[in-house]
């Protein structure tokens, strides 16, 4: 929704409320309706900040920045391939060797550590 549309909608709502309630509950005392324009301006400012996300690069350009960006561009797919490979190999290992099973001796040692008084 554009700002002009929102402003027109706010004016329309304000006029409808004023038409429905010509007198307020305060026995004929005129109470002004709140001005909603600061709300519209705050909304526009928030949308502007959201729109700027990802478009502003405060880092200065140059050779070092270009090298860092190139390195990141190269390493991201390699890192993702490494993660995928690790997940596949881990799953295959689990399929072949089965899940890890805790030995009774390790279970007893763990319980002893948990039950020991803290120092």
Phi, psi and omega per residue, in radians:
X1 nan 2.269 -3.120
X2 -1.367 2.847 -3.126
X3 -1.091 -0.751 -3.122
X4 -1.099 -0.692 3.110
X5 -1.136 -0.722 3.138
X6 -1.148 -0.741 3.117
X7 -1.080 -0.770 3.121
X8 -1.098 -0.703 3.119
X9 -1.139 -0.732 3.108
X10 -1.093 -0.735 3.111
X11 -1.130 -0.681 3.123
X12 -1.117 -0.779 3.118
X13 -1.118 -0.756 3.129
X14 -1.045 -0.765 -3.140
X15 -1.144 -0.682 3.114
X16 -1.139 -0.716 3.125
X17 -1.141 -0.737 3.117
X18 -1.140 -0.627 3.125
X19 -1.204 -0.636 3.138
X20 -1.289 -0.544 -3.058
X21 -2.180 1.248 -3.128
X22 -1.145 -0.521 3.062
X23 -2.045 2.484 3.132
X24 -1.483 3.032 3.131
X25 -1.279 -0.068 -3.089
X26 -1.608 0.683 3.052
X27 0.982 0.912 3.044
X28 1.478 -0.028 3.099
X29 -1.308 2.236 -3.112
X30 -1.320 2.082 3.067
X31 -1.992 2.122 -3.102
X32 -1.248 2.476 3.057
X33 -1.281 2.610 -3.111
X34 -1.180 2.575 3.086
X35 -1.417 2.115 -3.093
X36 -1.669 0.050 -3.124
X37 -1.126 -0.656 3.065
X38 -1.029 -0.598 3.090
X39 -1.128 -0.737 3.112
X40 -1.140 -0.687 3.118
X41 -1.169 -0.684 3.099
X42 -1.133 -0.686 3.098
X43 -1.108 -0.747 3.112
X44 -1.096 -0.705 3.121
X45 -1.135 -0.691 3.121
X46 -1.151 -0.747 3.103
X47 -1.097 -0.624 3.111
X48 -1.130 -0.707 3.118
X49 -1.192 -0.691 3.109
X50 -1.114 -0.709 -3.133
X51 -1.156 -0.467 -3.106
X52 -1.425 -0.199 -3.126
X53 -1.105 2.229 3.120
X54 1.512 -0.153 -3.129
X55 -1.810 -0.317 -3.104
X56 -1.748 2.212 3.115
X57 -2.108 1.745 -3.064
X58 -1.317 -0.151 -3.122
X59 -1.313 2.448 3.095
X60 -1.255 2.532 3.093
X61 -1.279 3.092 3.116
X62 2.452 -3.084 -3.069
X63 -1.149 -0.796 -3.088
X64 -1.126 -0.797 3.121
X65 -1.066 -0.711 3.121
X66 -1.109 -0.713 3.110
X67 -1.144 -0.737 3.139
X68 -1.118 -0.782 3.139
X69 -1.123 -0.676 3.100
X70 -1.136 -0.738 3.124
X71 -1.083 -0.781 3.116
X72 -1.099 -0.715 3.127
X73 -1.111 -0.588 3.123
X74 -1.335 -0.723 -3.009
X75 -1.377 -0.462 -3.113
X76 -1.050 -0.888 3.124
X77 -1.156 -0.585 3.113
X78 -1.150 -0.739 3.118
X79 -1.125 -0.719 3.114
X80 -1.129 -0.689 3.089
X81 -1.110 -0.694 3.099
X82 -1.104 -0.735 3.105
X83 -1.113 -0.774 3.134
X84 -1.104 -0.757 3.126
X85 -1.061 -0.768 3.139
X86 -1.087 -0.741 3.130
X87 -1.114 -0.758 -3.130
X88 -1.146 -0.802 -3.135
X89 -1.128 -0.691 3.102
X90 -1.100 -0.728 3.112
X91 -1.139 -0.760 3.134
X92 -1.110 -0.690 3.097
X93 -1.087 -0.733 3.126
X94 -1.112 -0.671 3.133
X95 -1.138 -0.693 -3.084
X96 -1.421 -0.886 -3.022
X97 -1.581 -0.337 -3.113
X98 1.489 3.033 -3.119
X99 -1.238 2.757 3.061
X100 -1.179 2.420 3.098
X101 -2.065 2.344 -3.140
X102 -1.388 2.235 3.125
X103 -1.298 2.577 -3.124
X104 -0.982 -0.646 3.124
X105 -1.113 -0.742 3.105
X106 -1.141 -0.646 3.103
X107 -1.090 -0.781 3.123
X108 -1.108 -0.775 3.134
X109 -1.081 -0.703 3.114
X110 -1.124 -0.738 3.113
X111 -1.140 -0.668 3.102
X112 -1.086 -0.721 3.122
X113 -1.135 -0.740 3.139
X114 -1.176 -0.637 -3.076
X115 -1.458 -0.256 -3.109
X116 -1.143 2.508 3.112
X117 -1.163 2.510 3.139
X118 -1.415 2.557 -3.113
X119 -1.769 nan nan
